Amino acid sequence: MSTLAPPPMTVIGAGDIAAETDAHRPELLEVVRAAYLAHDAGQSSNPHSSFLRFPHQSRSRIISLPAYLGGEFEVAGNKWIASFPDNTKQGIPRASATLILNDCVTGYPFACMESSIVSATRTAASAVLGAQTLLGARRARRVGIVGTGLIAQHVWRFLRDLDWEIDAFRLFDLDPAAASRFGTVLAEHTKAEIVVADTVEAAFTDCDLVLLATVAGEPHLHDPGLLAHKPVVLHLSLRDLAPEMILAAQNVTDDVDHAVRERTSLHLTEQRTGKRDFVDGTLGDLLRGRLRRDQGRPAIFSPFGLGVLDLAVGKWVHDRVVAAGRGHRESDFFTGVGV
């Protein structure tokens, strides 16, 4: 009778992860597409994420995202991601994260990975996949960006590496200096016109693609007139838009049950209307052709951020790092005995 040995544990740090994600963004977009299609086909288990909150720090939280992803991936795991906005005052990033990957035969963990890069990568890839699906091309005449932090930077890198055609950018951040720094980075890589906007409204005006990547905890945008020119809005921060703006648009998310909760803009809209029929469908519906963009309305993509996407990107990175002989492997992690 054959026996199974506990697998080695591989610890993969930010340097190895960034080296893979930075060099292969077009491939990673397809990894995220495959994960969405597997999830749409029912080849996944994605329980609701759990939010650990702190009574003395209302803006801080740690989120647990357990998941299983089958199909070509066949991996389980959990992302443990912290968001402490006040970190930026101390010169360290707001978010930190760890991803654990588990073998689906034995249940044993086989990888522990730094995951803020994995998380930002899957978020950006999801956003850009949603944008190109809703717009129908890798082309935006003018892109408005509200919130010029880490996520916006990752989205921009996907747009750049996937050769999007963009004529102009409109940037807004509550910290104008941050928007200016981001504009300087953009100017090093594109000939597009770059304007730092004085108001958040100016980041919508005449923009056919708008990215919302803030840390807003409640809606701060209330005027449906901002959507009168029918843009595609990537609502990555989930809580910027008041219900009246949601109701003025065609709404797409990644998973309805996940997104309509935790006081997201979609959840607040459900509470106001008493129903969910304002959500037109999912990105999976778009990818499968069951849903099409309504050109007569603005479109809002509000992805909650599924754990299965972290597994897809994390497993892809793990396999490449291990194949290259990188990462730190502990063969006796579970046994205490070297093998």
Phi and psi in degrees as GROMACS dihedral restraints (atoms count N, CA, C in turn):
[ dihedral_restraints ]
;  ai    aj    ak    al  type     phi  dphi    fc
    3     4     5     6     1   -78.5    20    10
    4     5     6     7     1   151.2    20    10
    6     7     8     9     1  -124.2    20    10
    7     8     9    10     1   153.7    20    10
    9    10    11    12     1   -98.9    20    10
   10    11    12    13     1   138.4    20    10
   12    13    14    15     1   -99.7    20    10
   13    14    15    16     1   145.8    20    10
   15    16    17    18     1   -56.2    20    10
   16    17    18    19     1   139.7    20    10
   18    19    20    21     1   -72.9    20    10
   19    20    21    22     1   158.6    20    10
   21    22    23    24     1   -67.2    20    10
   22    23    24    25     1   153.6    20    10
   24    25    26    27     1  -100.1    20    10
   25    26    27    28     1   126.9    20    10
   27    28    29    30     1  -107.7    20    10
   28    29    30    31     1   124.6    20    10
   30    31    32    33     1  -100.9    20    10
   31    32    33    34     1   123.9    20    10
   33    34    35    36     1  -121.8    20    10
   34    35    36    37     1   120.7    20    10
   36    37    38    39     1   -92.1    20    10
   37    38    39    40     1   176.3    20    10
   39    40    41    42     1   -60.2    20    10
   40    41    42    43     1   -35.5    20    10
   42    43    44    45     1   -62.5    20    10
   43    44    45    46     1   -47.6    20    10
   45    46    47    48     1   -66.3    20    10
   46    47    48    49     1   -37.1    20    10
   48    49    50    51     1   -67.1    20    10
   49    50    51    52     1   -46.6    20    10
   51    52    53    54     1   -62.5    20    10
   52    53    54    55     1   -37.1    20    10
   54    55    56    57     1   -60.4    20    10
   55    56    57    58     1   -38.1    20    10
   57    58    59    60     1   -77.2    20    10
   58    59    60    61     1   -46.0    20    10
   60    61    62    63     1   -69.0    20    10
   61    62    63    64     1   -36.9    20    10
   63    64    65    66     1   -64.9    20    10
   64    65    66    67     1   -30.7    20    10
   66    67    68    69     1   -91.9    20    10
   67    68    69    70     1    -8.2    20    10
   69    70    71    72     1  -139.3    20    10
   70    71    72    73     1    41.6    20    10
   72    73    74    75     1   -64.0    20    10
   73    74    75    76     1   -40.5    20    10
   75    76    77    78     1   -59.0    20    10
   76    77    78    79     1   -40.0    20    10
   78    79    80    81     1   -66.7    20    10
   79    80    81    82     1   -37.8    20    10
   81    82    83    84     1   -67.3    20    10
   82    83    84    85     1   -31.2    20    10
   84    85    86    87     1   -60.1    20    10
   85    86    87    88     1   -39.9    20    10
   87    88    89    90     1   -72.0    20    10
   88    89    90    91     1   -32.1    20    10
   90    91    92    93     1   -61.3    20    10
   91    92    93    94     1   -45.3    20    10
   93    94    95    96     1   -67.5    20    10
   94    95    96    97     1   -38.8    20    10
   96    97    98    99     1   -58.6    20    10
   97    98    99   100     1   -46.7    20    10
   99   100   101   102     1   -62.3    20    10
  100   101   102   103     1   -37.1    20    10
  102   103   104   105     1   -65.4    20    10
  103   104   105   106     1   -43.6    20    10
  105   106   107   108     1   -61.3    20    10
  106   107   108   109     1   -41.3    20    10
  108   109   110   111     1   -68.5    20    10
  109   110   111   112     1   -37.7    20    10
  111   112   113   114     1   -65.2    20    10
  112   113   114   115     1   -41.7    20    10
  114   115   116   117     1   -63.9    20    10
  115   116   117   118     1   -42.7    20    10
  117   118   119   120     1   -62.4    20    10
  118   119   120   121     1   -32.8    20    10
  120   121   122   123     1   -82.1    20    10
  121   122   123   124     1     2.4    20    10
  123   124   125   126     1    82.1    20    10
  124   125   126   127     1    14.1    20    10
  126   127   128   129     1   -93.8    20    10
  127   128   129   130     1    44.4    20    10
  129   130   131   132     1  -157.3    20    10
  130   131   132   133     1   162.3    20    10
  132   133   134   135     1  -131.9    20    10
  133   134   135   136     1   121.9    20    10
  135   136   137   138     1  -135.6    20    10
  136   137   138   139     1    78.2    20    10
  138   139   140   141     1   -59.6    20    10
  139   140   141   142     1   161.9    20    10
  141   142   143   144     1   -59.9    20    10
  142   143   144   145     1   140.1    20    10
  144   145   146   147     1   -67.6    20    10
  145   146   147   148     1   153.1    20    10
  147   148   149   150     1  -109.3    20    10
  148   149   150   151     1   136.3    20    10
  150   151   152   153     1  -108.6    20    10
  151   152   153   154     1   116.3    20    10
  153   154   155   156     1   -92.4    20    10
  154   155   156   157     1   116.7    20    10
  156   157   158   159     1  -114.5    20    10
  157   158   159   160     1   162.1    20    10
  159   160   161   162     1  -120.9    20    10
  160   161   162   163     1   122.8    20    10
  162   163   164   165     1   -62.3    20    10
  163   164   165   166     1   -22.8    20    10
  165   166   167   168     1  -100.2    20    10
  166   167   168   169     1    -1.0    20    10
  168   169   170   171     1  -139.6    20    10
  169   170   171   172     1    84.0    20    10
  171   172   173   174     1   -66.0    20    10
  172   173   174   175     1   -23.7    20    10
  174   175   176   177     1   -89.9    20    10
  175   176   177   178     1    -9.5    20    10
  177   178   179   180     1   -99.8    20    10
  178   179   180   181     1   150.7    20    10
  180   181   182   183     1  -162.2    20    10
  181   182   183   184     1   158.7    20    10
  183   184   185   186     1  -127.9    20    10
  184   185   186   187     1   132.3    20    10
  186   187   188   189     1  -116.3    20    10
  187   188   189   190     1   136.8    20    10
  189   190   191   192     1  -107.5    20    10
  190   191   192   193     1   126.0    20    10
  192   193   194   195     1  -123.6    20    10
  193   194   195   196     1    87.2    20    10
  195   196   197   198     1   -79.8    20    10
  196   197   198   199     1   150.7    20    10
  198   199   200   201     1  -166.1    20    10
  199   200   201   202     1   161.0    20    10
  201   202   203   204     1  -130.0    20    10
  202   203   204   205     1   137.0    20    10
  204   205   206   207     1  -130.9    20    10
  205   206   207   208     1   119.7    20    10
  207   208   209   210     1   -94.8    20    10
  208   209   210   211     1  -138.6    20    10
  210   211   212   213     1    63.5    20    10
  211   212   213   214     1  -132.6    20    10
  213   214   215   216     1   -77.6    20    10
  214   215   216   217     1    -5.8    20    10
  216   217   218   219     1   -97.3    20    10
  217   218   219   220     1   -52.7    20    10
  219   220   221   222     1    49.2    20    10
  220   221   222   223     1    69.0    20    10
  222   223   224   225     1  -151.6    20    10
  223   224   225   226     1   148.7    20    10
  225   226   227   228     1  -122.3    20    10
  226   227   228   229     1   169.4    20    10
  228   229   230   231     1   167.8    20    10
  229   230   231   232     1  -172.1    20    10
  231   232   233   234     1  -149.9    20    10
  232   233   234   235     1   133.2    20    10
  234   235   236   237     1  -102.4    20    10
  235   236   237   238     1   132.9    20    10
  237   238   239   240     1  -118.8    20    10
  238   239   240   241     1   102.4    20    10
  240   241   242   243     1  -122.4    20    10
  241   242   243   244     1   127.7    20    10
  243   244   245   246     1  -103.5    20    10
  244   245   246   247     1   141.1    20    10
  246   247   248   249     1  -126.6    20    10
  247   248   249   250     1   108.3    20    10
  249   250   251   252     1  -124.1    20    10
  250   251   252   253     1    89.3    20    10
  252   253   254   255     1   -55.3    20    10
  253   254   255   256     1   -30.9    20    10
  255   256   257   258     1   -70.5    20    10
  256   257   258   259     1    -9.8    20    10
  258   259   260   261     1   -56.3    20    10
  259   260   261   262     1   -35.7    20    10
  261   262   263   264     1   -62.5    20    10
  262   263   264   265     1   -25.9    20    10
  264   265   266   267     1   -69.5    20    10
  265   266   267   268     1   -20.8    20    10
  267   268   269   270     1   -99.7    20    10
  268   269   270   271     1     5.6    20    10
  270   271   272   273     1    81.9    20    10
  271   272   273   274     1    15.9    20    10
  273   274   275   276     1  -122.0    20    10
  274   275   276   277     1   156.5    20    10
  276   277   278   279     1   -62.4    20    10
  277   278   279   280     1   152.6    20    10
  279   280   281   282     1   -61.8    20    10
  280   281   282   283     1   -42.8    20    10
  282   283   284   285     1  -107.2    20    10
  283   284   285   286     1   143.9    20    10
  285   286   287   288     1  -140.0    20    10
  286   287   288   289     1   149.8    20    10
  288   289   290   291     1  -157.3    20    10
  289   290   291   292     1   152.7    20    10
  291   292   293   294     1  -129.3    20    10
  292   293   294   295     1   139.6    20    10
  294   295   296   297     1  -118.2    20    10
  295   296   297   298     1   125.9    20    10
  297   298   299   300     1  -104.4    20    10
  298   299   300   301     1   129.8    20    10
  300   301   302   303     1  -107.3    20    10
  301   302   303   304     1   134.4    20    10
  303   304   305   306     1  -116.6    20    10
  304   305   306   307     1   141.0    20    10
  306   307   308   309     1   -69.1    20    10
  307   308   309   310     1   136.5    20    10
  309   310   311   312     1   -86.6    20    10
  310   311   312   313     1    -4.6    20    10
  312   313   314   315     1   -92.1    20    10
  313   314   315   316     1   -48.5    20    10
  315   316   317   318     1  -101.9    20    10
  316   317   318   319     1   -18.8    20    10
  318   319   320   321     1    83.7    20    10
  319   320   321   322     1    -8.4    20    10
  321   322   323   324     1   -68.1    20    10
  322   323   324   325     1   138.7    20    10
  324   325   326   327     1   -67.2    20    10
  325   326   327   328     1   142.1    20    10
  327   328   329   330     1  -125.3    20    10
  328   329   330   331     1    -3.9    20    10
  330   331   332   333     1  -151.0    20    10
  331   332   333   334     1   141.9    20    10
  333   334   335   336     1  -125.7    20    10
  334   335   336   337     1   118.1    20    10
  336   337   338   339     1  -125.7    20    10
  337   338   339   340     1   141.5    20    10
  339   340   341   342     1   -60.1    20    10
  340   341   342   343     1   135.3    20    10
  342   343   344   345     1  -128.0    20    10
  343   344   345   346     1     3.7    20    10
  345   346   347   348     1   -65.7    20    10
  346   347   348   349     1   -34.6    20    10
  348   349   350   351     1   -71.8    20    10
  349   350   351   352     1   -41.9    20    10
  351   352   353   354     1   -59.0    20    10
  352   353   354   355     1   -46.0    20    10
  354   355   356   357     1   -63.8    20    10
  355   356   357   358     1   -46.9    20    10
  357   358   359   360     1   -64.9    20    10
  358   359   360   361     1   -35.5    20    10
  360   361   362   363     1   -66.7    20    10
  361   362   363   364     1   -46.5    20    10
  363   364   365   366     1   -69.3    20    10
  364   365   366   367     1   -32.8    20    10
  366   367   368   369     1   -65.4    20    10
  367   368   369   370     1   -46.1    20    10
  369   370   371   372     1   -66.8    20    10
  370   371   372   373     1   -42.8    20    10
  372   373   374   375     1   -62.9    20    10
  373   374   375   376     1   -41.0    20    10
  375   376   377   378     1   -61.4    20    10
  376   377   378   379     1   -43.6    20    10
  378   379   380   381     1   -62.6    20    10
  379   380   381   382     1   -46.9    20    10
  381   382   383   384     1   -70.4    20    10
  382   383   384   385     1   -35.9    20    10
  384   385   386   387     1   -62.4    20    10
  385   386   387   388     1   -43.2    20    10
  387   388   389   390     1   -62.7    20    10
  388   389   390   391     1   -41.4    20    10
  390   391   392   393     1   -62.9    20    10
  391   392   393   394     1   -47.9    20    10
  393   394   395   396     1   -70.4    20    10
  394   395   396   397     1   -28.7    20    10
  396   397   398   399     1   -71.7    20    10
  397   398   399   400     1   -41.1    20    10
  399   400   401   402     1   -75.4    20    10
  400   401   402   403     1   -36.8    20    10
  402   403   404   405     1   -81.5    20    10
  403   404   405   406     1   -24.2    20    10
  405   406   407   408     1    84.0    20    10
  406   407   408   409     1     5.5    20    10
  408   409   410   411     1  -167.8    20    10
  409   410   411   412     1   164.5    20    10
  411   412   413   414     1   -91.6    20    10
  412   413   414   415     1    65.7    20    10
  414   415   416   417     1  -150.3    20    10
  415   416   417   418     1   127.1    20    10
  417   418   419   420     1  -140.8    20    10
  418   419   420   421     1   123.4    20    10
  420   421   422   423     1   -62.5    20    10
  421   422   423   424     1   -45.7    20    10
  423   424   425   426     1  -143.6    20    10
  424   425   426   427     1   134.0    20    10
  426   427   428   429     1  -113.9    20    10
  427   428   429   430     1   124.8    20    10
  429   430   431   432     1   -99.7    20    10
  430   431   432   433     1   136.0    20    10
  432   433   434   435     1  -126.7    20    10
  433   434   435   436     1   121.3    20    10
  435   436   437   438     1  -111.6    20    10
  436   437   438   439     1   110.5    20    10
  438   439   440   441     1    96.1    20    10
  439   440   441   442     1   106.7    20    10
  441   442   443   444     1  -110.7    20    10
  442   443   444   445     1    36.2    20    10
  444   445   446   447     1   -88.0    20    10
  445   446   447   448     1  -152.4    20    10
  447   448   449   450     1   -58.1    20    10
  448   449   450   451     1   -46.8    20    10
  450   451   452   453     1   -65.0    20    10
  451   452   453   454     1   -43.4    20    10
  453   454   455   456     1   -59.3    20    10
  454   455   456   457     1   -38.7    20    10
  456   457   458   459     1   -64.6    20    10
  457   458   459   460     1   -40.5    20    10
  459   460   461   462     1   -68.5    20    10
  460   461   462   463     1   -39.0    20    10
  462   463   464   465     1   -61.4    20    10
  463   464   465   466     1   -44.8    20    10
  465   466   467   468     1   -58.3    20    10
  466   467   468   469     1   -41.8    20    10
  468   469   470   471     1   -64.0    20    10
  469   470   471   472     1   -36.0    20    10
  471   472   473   474     1   -66.8    20    10
  472   473   474   475     1   -44.6    20    10
  474   475   476   477     1   -57.6    20    10
  475   476   477   478     1   -43.4    20    10
  477   478   479   480     1   -65.1    20    10
  478   479   480   481     1   -48.8    20    10
  480   481   482   483     1   -76.2    20    10
  481   482   483   484     1   -16.4    20    10
  483   484   485   486     1   -96.8    20    10
  484   485   486   487     1    11.6    20    10
  486   487   488   489     1    58.8    20    10
  487   488   489   490     1    43.0    20    10
  489   490   491   492     1   -65.5    20    10
  490   491   492   493     1   142.8    20    10
  492   493   494   495     1   -93.3    20    10
  493   494   495   496     1   113.8    20    10
  495   496   497   498     1  -133.8    20    10
  496   497   498   499     1   128.0    20    10
  498   499   500   501     1   -88.9    20    10
  499   500   501   502     1   -29.7    20    10
  501   502   503   504     1  -157.5    20    10
  502   503   504   505     1   153.8    20    10
  504   505   506   507     1  -124.4    20    10
  505   506   507   508     1   142.8    20    10
  507   508   509   510     1  -121.9    20    10
  508   509   510   511     1   118.8    20    10
  510   511   512   513     1  -113.0    20    10
  511   512   513   514     1   133.5    20    10
  513   514   515   516     1  -136.5    20    10
  514   515   516   517     1   135.8    20    10
  516   517   518   519     1  -146.3    20    10
  517   518   519   520     1   147.8    20    10
  519   520   521   522     1   -60.2    20    10
  520   521   522   523     1   -23.8    20    10
  522   523   524   525     1  -102.5    20    10
  523   524   525   526     1    97.9    20    10
  525   526   527   528     1   -56.7    20    10
  526   527   528   529     1   -30.9    20    10
  528   529   530   531     1   -65.1    20    10
  529   530   531   532     1   -37.3    20    10
  531   532   533   534     1   -64.8    20    10
  532   533   534   535     1   -41.3    20    10
  534   535   536   537     1   -63.7    20    10
  535   536   537   538     1   -39.3    20    10
  537   538   539   540     1   -65.5    20    10
  538   539   540   541     1   -40.9    20    10
  540   541   542   543     1   -63.2    20    10
  541   542   543   544     1   -41.1    20    10
  543   544   545   546     1   -64.0    20    10
  544   545   546   547     1   -40.7    20    10
  546   547   548   549     1   -61.0    20    10
  547   548   549   550     1   -37.1    20    10
  549   550   551   552     1   -64.1    20    10
  550   551   552   553     1   -40.1    20    10
  552   553   554   555     1   -63.9    20    10
  553   554   555   556     1   -45.4    20    10
  555   556   557   558     1   -58.7    20    10
  556   557   558   559     1   -41.7    20    10
  558   559   560   561     1   -62.9    20    10
  559   560   561   562     1   -23.1    20    10
  561   562   563   564     1   -75.2    20    10
  562   563   564   565     1   -15.5    20    10
  564   565   566   567     1  -124.3    20    10
  565   566   567   568     1    -6.2    20    10
  567   568   569   570     1  -145.5    20    10
  568   569   570   571     1   153.0    20    10
  570   571   572   573     1   -96.4    20    10
  571   572   573   574     1     6.5    20    10
  573   574   575   576     1   -65.1    20    10
  574   575   576   577     1   151.1    20    10
  576   577   578   579     1   -66.4    20    10
  577   578   579   580     1   135.6    20    10
  579   580   581   582     1  -126.5    20    10
  580   581   582   583     1   122.2    20    10
  582   583   584   585     1  -126.4    20    10
  583   584   585   586     1   129.0    20    10
  585   586   587   588     1   -86.9    20    10
  586   587   588   589     1   115.6    20    10
  588   589   590   591     1   -80.6    20    10
  589   590   591   592     1   147.9    20    10
  591   592   593   594     1   -82.3    20    10
  592   593   594   595     1   -24.0    20    10
  594   595   596   597     1  -132.9    20    10
  595   596   597   598     1   156.9    20    10
  597   598   599   600     1   -65.5    20    10
  598   599   600   601     1   -33.0    20    10
  600   601   602   603     1   -60.7    20    10
  601   602   603   604     1   -34.0    20    10
  603   604   605   606     1   -68.1    20    10
  604   605   606   607     1   -19.3    20    10
  606   607   608   609     1   -79.4    20    10
  607   608   609   610     1    -7.8    20    10
  609   610   611   612     1   -98.8    20    10
  610   611   612   613     1   -34.9    20    10
  612   613   614   615     1   -56.6    20    10
  613   614   615   616     1   121.3    20    10
  615   616   617   618     1    61.4    20    10
  616   617   618   619     1    15.1    20    10
  618   619   620   621     1   -93.8    20    10
  619   620   621   622     1   126.7    20    10
  621   622   623   624     1   -87.1    20    10
  622   623   624   625     1   -10.8    20    10
  624   625   626   627     1  -135.6    20    10
  625   626   627   628     1   126.0    20    10
  627   628   629   630     1  -124.6    20    10
  628   629   630   631     1   129.4    20    10
  630   631   632   633     1  -108.3    20    10
  631   632   633   634     1   123.4    20    10
  633   634   635   636     1  -107.3    20    10
  634   635   636   637     1   111.0    20    10
  636   637   638   639     1  -136.6    20    10
  637   638   639   640     1    62.4    20    10
  639   640   641   642     1  -104.9    20    10
  640   641   642   643     1  -174.9    20    10
  642   643   644   645     1  -113.5    20    10
  643   644   645   646     1    26.7    20    10
  645   646   647   648     1   -61.2    20    10
  646   647   648   649     1   135.6    20    10
  648   649   650   651     1   -97.8    20    10
  649   650   651   652     1   -10.4    20    10
  651   652   653   654     1  -153.2    20    10
  652   653   654   655     1   160.8    20    10
  654   655   656   657     1   -60.1    20    10
  655   656   657   658     1   137.4    20    10
  657   658   659   660     1  -128.7    20    10
  658   659   660   661     1    -0.2    20    10
  660   661   662   663     1  -118.0    20    10
  661   662   663   664     1   118.4    20    10
  663   664   665   666     1  -121.4    20    10
  664   665   666   667     1   -15.0    20    10
  666   667   668   669     1   -92.5    20    10
  667   668   669   670     1   107.8    20    10
  669   670   671   672     1   -59.9    20    10
  670   671   672   673     1   -18.3    20    10
  672   673   674   675     1   -60.4    20    10
  673   674   675   676     1   -23.0    20    10
  675   676   677   678     1   -62.6    20    10
  676   677   678   679     1   -20.1    20    10
  678   679   680   681     1  -103.7    20    10
  679   680   681   682     1     9.2    20    10
  681   682   683   684     1   -61.4    20    10
  682   683   684   685     1   -27.0    20    10
  684   685   686   687     1   -89.4    20    10
  685   686   687   688     1     8.7    20    10
  687   688   689   690     1    63.9    20    10
  688   689   690   691     1    53.0    20    10
  690   691   692   693     1   -78.2    20    10
  691   692   693   694     1   170.3    20    10
  693   694   695   696     1   -95.4    20    10
  694   695   696   697     1   125.6    20    10
  696   697   698   699     1  -112.7    20    10
  697   698   699   700     1   124.4    20    10
  699   700   701   702     1   -95.3    20    10
  700   701   702   703     1    99.4    20    10
  702   703   704   705     1   -93.6    20    10
  703   704   705   706     1    68.8    20    10
  705   706   707   708     1   -72.4    20    10
  706   707   708   709     1   -28.5    20    10
  708   709   710   711     1   -86.8    20    10
  709   710   711   712     1    -6.6    20    10
  711   712   713   714     1    71.6    20    10
  712   713   714   715     1   -17.1    20    10
  714   715   716   717     1  -126.8    20    10
  715   716   717   718     1    14.9    20    10
  717   718   719   720     1   -80.3    20    10
  718   719   720   721     1   -30.7    20    10
  720   721   722   723     1  -100.5    20    10
  721   722   723   724     1   130.1    20    10
  723   724   725   726     1   -71.8    20    10
  724   725   726   727     1   157.1    20    10
  726   727   728   729     1   -53.6    20    10
  727   728   729   730     1   -34.4    20    10
  729   730   731   732     1   -64.4    20    10
  730   731   732   733     1   -27.2    20    10
  732   733   734   735     1   -78.1    20    10
  733   734   735   736     1   -40.0    20    10
  735   736   737   738     1   -59.2    20    10
  736   737   738   739     1   -43.9    20    10
  738   739   740   741     1   -70.4    20    10
  739   740   741   742     1   -14.6    20    10
  741   742   743   744     1   -87.9    20    10
  742   743   744   745     1     1.1    20    10
  744   745   746   747     1  -131.3    20    10
  745   746   747   748     1   165.2    20    10
  747   748   749   750     1   -80.1    20    10
  748   749   750   751     1   124.4    20    10
  750   751   752   753     1  -110.7    20    10
  751   752   753   754     1   129.9    20    10
  753   754   755   756     1  -128.2    20    10
  754   755   756   757     1   139.7    20    10
  756   757   758   759     1  -134.0    20    10
  757   758   759   760     1  -173.0    20    10
  759   760   761   762     1   -95.6    20    10
  760   761   762   763     1   -32.8    20    10
  762   763   764   765     1  -155.6    20    10
  763   764   765   766     1   117.5    20    10
  765   766   767   768     1   -62.0    20    10
  766   767   768   769     1   -46.9    20    10
  768   769   770   771     1   -61.7    20    10
  769   770   771   772     1   -32.9    20    10
  771   772   773   774     1   -76.8    20    10
  772   773   774   775     1   -38.4    20    10
  774   775   776   777     1   -80.7    20    10
  775   776   777   778     1   -26.9    20    10
  777   778   779   780     1   -94.4    20    10
  778   779   780   781     1    67.5    20    10
  780   781   782   783     1  -166.0    20    10
  781   782   783   784     1   176.5    20    10
  783   784   785   786     1    54.9    20    10
  784   785   786   787     1    34.6    20    10
  786   787   788   789     1    56.8    20    10
  787   788   789   790     1    33.8    20    10
  789   790   791   792     1   -68.2    20    10
  790   791   792   793     1   169.2    20    10
  792   793   794   795     1   -59.6    20    10
  793   794   795   796     1   -37.2    20    10
  795   796   797   798     1   -65.3    20    10
  796   797   798   799     1   -39.8    20    10
  798   799   800   801     1   -65.6    20    10
  799   800   801   802     1   -43.7    20    10
  801   802   803   804     1   -62.6    20    10
  802   803   804   805     1   -34.5    20    10
  804   805   806   807     1   -69.2    20    10
  805   806   807   808     1   -39.4    20    10
  807   808   809   810     1   -61.3    20    10
  808   809   810   811     1   -43.4    20    10
  810   811   812   813     1   -62.2    20    10
  811   812   813   814     1   -35.8    20    10
  813   814   815   816     1   -73.4    20    10
  814   815   816   817     1   -41.1    20    10
  816   817   818   819     1   -94.8    20    10
  817   818   819   820     1   -20.8    20    10
  819   820   821   822     1    79.6    20    10
  820   821   822   823     1    10.3    20    10
  822   823   824   825     1  -154.7    20    10
  823   824   825   826     1   174.6    20    10
  825   826   827   828     1  -118.4    20    10
  826   827   828   829     1    11.1    20    10
  828   829   830   831     1   -70.9    20    10
  829   830   831   832     1    -4.1    20    10
  831   832   833   834     1   -77.1    20    10
  832   833   834   835     1   -13.5    20    10
  834   835   836   837     1   -86.2    20    10
  835   836   837   838     1   115.8    20    10
  837   838   839   840     1   -81.3    20    10
  838   839   840   841     1   -23.7    20    10
  840   841   842   843     1   161.3    20    10
  841   842   843   844     1  -166.7    20    10
  843   844   845   846     1  -114.8    20    10
  844   845   846   847     1   168.1    20    10
  846   847   848   849     1   -62.7    20    10
  847   848   849   850     1   -34.6    20    10
  849   850   851   852     1   -58.6    20    10
  850   851   852   853     1   -40.7    20    10
  852   853   854   855     1   -60.5    20    10
  853   854   855   856     1   -41.9    20    10
  855   856   857   858     1   -64.3    20    10
  856   857   858   859     1   -45.5    20    10
  858   859   860   861     1   -65.5    20    10
  859   860   861   862     1   -32.9    20    10
  861   862   863   864     1   -84.9    20    10
  862   863   864   865     1    -8.2    20    10
  864   865   866   867     1    84.1    20    10
  865   866   867   868     1     8.9    20    10
  867   868   869   870     1   -78.9    20    10
  868   869   870   871     1   -17.2    20    10
  870   871   872   873     1  -133.9    20    10
  871   872   873   874     1   142.7    20    10
  873   874   875   876     1  -126.5    20    10
  874   875   876   877     1   152.5    20    10
  876   877   878   879     1   -63.1    20    10
  877   878   879   880     1   131.4    20    10
  879   880   881   882     1   -88.2    20    10
  880   881   882   883     1   104.6    20    10
  882   883   884   885     1   -67.6    20    10
  883   884   885   886     1   -13.9    20    10
  885   886   887   888     1   -86.6    20    10
  886   887   888   889     1    -1.0    20    10
  888   889   890   891     1  -134.0    20    10
  889   890   891   892     1   155.2    20    10
  891   892   893   894     1   -64.7    20    10
  892   893   894   895     1   156.4    20    10
  894   895   896   897     1  -120.8    20    10
  895   896   897   898     1   133.8    20    10
  897   898   899   900     1  -120.1    20    10
  898   899   900   901     1   121.2    20    10
  900   901   902   903     1  -102.8    20    10
  901   902   903   904     1   115.2    20    10
  903   904   905   906     1  -118.9    20    10
  904   905   906   907     1    82.4    20    10
  906   907   908   909     1   -81.2    20    10
  907   908   909   910     1   125.5    20    10
  909   910   911   912     1   -70.2    20    10
  910   911   912   913     1   -27.8    20    10
  912   913   914   915     1    96.4    20    10
  913   914   915   916     1    91.8    20    10
  915   916   917   918     1   -87.5    20    10
  916   917   918   919     1   140.9    20    10
  918   919   920   921     1   -59.5    20    10
  919   920   921   922     1   -28.3    20    10
  921   922   923   924     1   -62.8    20    10
  922   923   924   925     1   -28.7    20    10
  924   925   926   927     1   -70.5    20    10
  925   926   927   928     1   -38.3    20    10
  927   928   929   930     1   -62.1    20    10
  928   929   930   931     1   -41.5    20    10
  930   931   932   933     1   -62.7    20    10
  931   932   933   934     1   -42.9    20    10
  933   934   935   936     1   -61.5    20    10
  934   935   936   937     1   -49.8    20    10
  936   937   938   939     1   -68.4    20    10
  937   938   939   940     1   -42.8    20    10
  939   940   941   942     1   -62.0    20    10
  940   941   942   943     1   -44.2    20    10
  942   943   944   945     1   -65.1    20    10
  943   944   945   946     1   -41.3    20    10
  945   946   947   948     1   -60.4    20    10
  946   947   948   949     1   -46.0    20    10
  948   949   950   951     1   -64.5    20    10
  949   950   951   952     1   -46.3    20    10
  951   952   953   954     1   -55.0    20    10
  952   953   954   955     1   -48.7    20    10
  954   955   956   957     1   -61.9    20    10
  955   956   957   958     1   -39.1    20    10
  957   958   959   960     1   -70.3    20    10
  958   959   960   961     1   -42.1    20    10
  960   961   962   963     1   -64.8    20    10
  961   962   963   964     1   -45.0    20    10
  963   964   965   966     1   -65.7    20    10
  964   965   966   967     1   -41.6    20    10
  966   967   968   969     1   -60.9    20    10
  967   968   969   970     1   -29.5    20    10
  969   970   971   972     1   -88.3    20    10
  970   971   972   973     1     1.6    20    10
  972   973   974   975     1    75.8    20    10
  973   974   975   976     1    21.5    20    10
  975   976   977   978     1  -104.5    20    10
  976   977   978   979     1   179.1    20    10
  978   979   980   981     1    84.4    20    10
  979   980   981   982     1   163.1    20    10
  981   982   983   984     1  -105.0    20    10
  982   983   984   985     1   115.6    20    10
  984   985   986   987     1  -103.3    20    10
  985   986   987   988     1   129.0    20    10
  987   988   989   990     1  -111.4    20    10
  988   989   990   991     1   102.2    20    10
  990   991   992   993     1   -71.9    20    10
  991   992   993   994     1   -23.3    20    10
  993   994   995   996     1  -110.7    20    10
  994   995   996   997     1    25.5    20    10
  996   997   998   999     1   -57.3    20    10
  997   998   999  1000     1   -41.4    20    10
  999  1000  1001  1002     1   -94.8    20    10
 1000  1001  1002  1003     1   -18.5    20    10
 1002  1003  1004  1005     1  -106.3    20    10
 1003  1004  1005  1006     1   -26.0    20    10
 1005  1006  1007  1008     1    76.2    20    10
 1006  1007  1008  1009     1     4.4    20    10
 1008  1009  1010  1011     1  -125.7    20    10
 1009  1010  1011  1012     1   124.1    20    10
 1011  1012  1013  1014     1   -61.8    20    10
 1012  1013  1014  1015     1   140.4    20    10
